[in-house]
Amino acid sequence: MFRNQYDTDVTTWSPAGRLFQVEYAMEAVKQGAAAVGLRSTSHVVLATVNKAASDLSSHQRKVFKIDDHIGVAIAGLTADGRVLSRYLRNECINHSFVYESPLPVSRLVVRLADKAQVCTQRSWKRPYGVGLLVAGLDETGAHLYYNCPSGNYFEYQAFAIGSRSQAAKTYMERRFEAFNNYSRDELIKDAIFAIRETLQGEKLTSSICTVAIVGIGEPFHMIDQKIIQEVIDSVEIKEDAAAAADQAPAQDDDKSSEAAPMDI
Amino acid sequence: MALRRDWVYENNGGTCVAIAGSDYCVIAADTRLSVGYSIYTRDYSKICKLADKCVMASSGFQGDLKALQKNLAARHLIYQHQHNKQMSCPAMAQLLSNTLYYKRFFPYYTFNILGGLDSDGKGCVFTYDAVGSYERVGYGAQGTGAGLIIPVLDNQLKSPSPLLLPAKDAVTPLLESEAVDLVKDVFASATERDIYTGDKVEIVVINASGIRQELMELRKD
């Protein structure tokens, strides 16, 4: 995986037709703390794991409000994420100013992707080391996109990025077909469940996760920690009531999914 | 005298008034939009909510007012993203002044009055000229009817009046309801004599519980 010959410059191709610097940037995303996004026809939920550098420091902000109808969750170099959030906010404000209407989500992700692509084709730049889950609502409905450091973007029903995100993806792969009809609260619950999968045994509390939602009639906002804790508690009570047998198959799933490579 | 063909402004008339109280602020403006001796519409709002506790009313050229309002709204959104809170009224006042002076050599043809609550919850009113010179006052009026209204306010609101030097109080000791009644009275009087003022007056009151709005009919002639 680590070919040292062709990976010095982002503008150097490898003989196999790969840009290693871009792939290394995507590696940075995989190392960041997890973020998940889920979408129904009327709402989109983002949830992230808050990693703190140490017990003494505050948690890093990984969810940003971009506009009333758009928010992003990031994984990877949070400094790059902050800068890109500022760019996205500016784009939304400028569009609103000129057209007196909210910027459609698909237009925003294209601009973001183009901005990321520029950094893959200039020798004096480096790719952004952050992946963004863009959640938004516009005239065409609710959308969830994933923007990659490579400049690619895809639309998803549900997605997870960051470390141990495969566990969350496996969890959501089993359920995503029903997401479109989920109510707002079911979506929030499943987002928190998906985050719990990435914690792999660590205790889930409202202090280590951030959940945000945007939907029809509901501008983008973070969900109060109290409400998150209530959802976690209600889930925990149900689980304690169910047999420990539920836990065993879940663990087997995670082991096999870790082995499978993540393709882009 | 050569004919000037580059006059890009238009005065749409109208009057704005604001009064600051100890825990409230009243901002009012009529709703008539005119050009020359014609009325374009009887139902045009000159008042814009810029922040939670900050409202701006302006008379003058409404095209420039629209542009100015949009500009300030966008700047406020940026402020909120950066500081995670709403702009205070005195902060917005400074921003408005800077925005106006930025176009010192092609001004916004607007005569603005900003009203709201400061960080202590006290009413504040800021009055401006077209290029951003501003001052915090206890009450103010701008527009075509201002000359008819200011002397009455000087007389009725005694303590914050600059006629008593130094001003005894920064804000009027009147109650909120008394201030609103006074505003309705002065507008009714200004409507009698100023052709550009009339139709309706939109009164906005800001206090600790929020912002409320009422409309009062005025003479339509």
Interface residues (C-beta under 8 A of the other chain):
Chain A: K65 R86 R89 N90 I93 N94 S96 F97
Chain B: K70 A74 L77 I78 H81
